[in-house]
Amino acid sequence: MNNKEKFEKYAELLCEWSKVMNLVAPSTLTDIENRHFADSMQLVDVMPKDVYVADLGSGAGFPGVVLAIMGWDVTCIESIGKKASFLNTVKQSLDLPNLNIFHGRVEDFVKNIKQGDTELIFTARAFAPLIKILDYVYKTKSRLFLLKGREIESEIKTAKEKYKFDYNLIPSKTGDGFIITIENIKLFHMK
């Protein structure tokens, strides 16, 4: 199965499963390619290739599954059982041995990280406010590549009250949001 066929099958599964559970907004199912695939695909141009990706709160698999199709080694972290089942079905149907599904909470995944030779990068899309994401991952010393909405400036300001970090904002090619890359995260002080 080539990548085009994988994306077609993924879209088919998304539509099929969305009839019985809320994976994405129903209004976006008529334009999966632009609203979800192209949006997630933006990370392909900015992320290094030789990294391991952990996708926070994967839900329907964006951007994690898209990155796995494009060749990254990815773990999709999903605490909701039905969504984890969907992701496992996608993994099997698309034959993605480089995709792992972690059915559990982000805190539990982060607690059990083993530092290997490959750099770990966190991704997320429509998951949580920036400060909450930093609360989860700051101890890992990992970089973040997040797809965020137009409220990102406000989220950065709030996060800067608790954390010091370097960041770069890249305007989205598919909407009015941004990709934010974050590194060198440090907690200002314990509260």
N, C-alpha and C positions, 0 to 999 in steps of 0.2 A: 504494500500500500504506500503510495507516494504521499507527500505532505498535502497536496490538494485534496486527495481522497480522504485523508485523515481529517482535514477541516470540514469536509462535506459530511462525513460520518458523525463528527462531533456536533455539528449544527443539527443534524437529524436527531441525535440522542437528546440534545438540549430541548428541542421542541417536544419530543415524545415525553420526557420526564416532567417537563413544565406543565403538562396537562394535569398532573396529580400532586405537584409540589411547587412551591415558590422558589425557583432558582434565580431567575432574573425578572425584571419588570416585564409583564406581558406585552407592553407596547414596544419593547425592543426586539421581540422575536421575529418581526418582519424585516429587521436589518441587523441580523447577528454579525454579519461580516464587518460592517463599519463600527457598530456600537460596542462590540465585544472583542472580536478578533483583531481588528486594526488598532484599537485602543491599546490592547495588551501587547501587540506586536511592536509598538514604539520602543519598548525596552530592549529589543534586539539590537538597535542601533547604538545604545548607550552603555550596555552592560558588558563587562569582560566575559570571554567565552570559557576560560579555565577556572570556573567557580562552581560551587554547589549552591543551589537556590532553595531556600525555605520560604514558601508562600503562606503568609499569615491569613487565616480565616478564608480559605480558598472558595468556599461556597460552590459555585458552578464551575470553578477551575480557572478563574481569571486573576492574574495572568499566568499562573503556574502551569496549567495544561498546555497553553500556547507555547510557553518557553520549552516545555518538554518536547513538543512536536518539532520545535526548531533546534533541538539537540542538546539542551542543557540537562544536567542531572538535577531533578527537582523533587522535593518533598512538599506535598500539599497538606497543610495542617487544617483540619476541620473537626470541630467538636460535635456538630449535629449529625447523628447517625444516618439519617436519610440522605444527606448531602455527601457524606463519606461513601455511602453505597453507590451513589451516582458516580462519584469520582473513580471508584474501583471498577465500575462498569465501563467508564471511558478508557481507563488504563488497559483493560482487557480487550475491549472492542477495537482500540486503535493500535494494539500491540506496542505498548510503550514501556519497555523494561527499565528505562531511565527515569520513570515516574514512580514515586512511592507515595502512599497515602498514610498519614498519621491521623488516626481517629482519636482525638483528644484535644485538650486545651493547650493554647500557646505556652502557658507557664510550664506545663509538664514537658513539652518538647524542649523548651529552652533549658530546663533543669537537667535534662539528660543529654545535652550536646557533648559529643566527644570531639575535641579539637584534632583534626586530621591534617594531612598535607595540603588539602584543597581549601581555599578560602570559602567561608560561608557568607552568602549575601541573603538578606531578607527582602522580599517583595510583598506588596499588598495593593489591593484595589478595593475601594468601598468597604474597608474593614473597621477602622476605629480612628478617633482623633489622633493627631501626631503625638501628643504627650502620652497617651495610653500606649501607643506602639513603642515609644522610647522606654516607658516603664517596663515593658516586657523584655526588651532586647539589649538595653544599654550595657549590661554586664558582659555580653558576648564579645564586645569589641568588633562587631561586624559592621559592614557597610549596609545601607538601605537604599533601595530603588523603589520608590512608591509612586503610584498613580493617584493623584489627589485632585480635588475640585478647586473651584475658584476661591474658596475661603482659606486657602493655604497660608496666606500672609497672617491671618488672624491665628491660625493653628501654630505657626512658627513663633509668633509673639508669646503665646501662652506657654509653649514648650521651653522658650528661652528663660522663663522665670525659674525653671527647675534644672535645666540642662544647658551645658555649653556644647556646641557642635558646629562643625563646618557643613555648609550645604550649598547646593547649586539648584536653581530652578530652571527647568527647560519647558517652554510653552508646549502644550499638547498640540499635536497635529490633527486631532480628531474632535476637539471640543474646546471649551473655554477653561479647562483645567491645566494641570502641570504634572510633569515628572519632577519629583524632588529627590536628589541624591544626598545622602547624609553620611558623614564619617566623623571619627574622633569624638565620639559622644562621651561626655563626662557629667556626672551628677554634681551640682553646685554644693549642696549640703543635704544631709539627711533631715527629714522632717519628722 
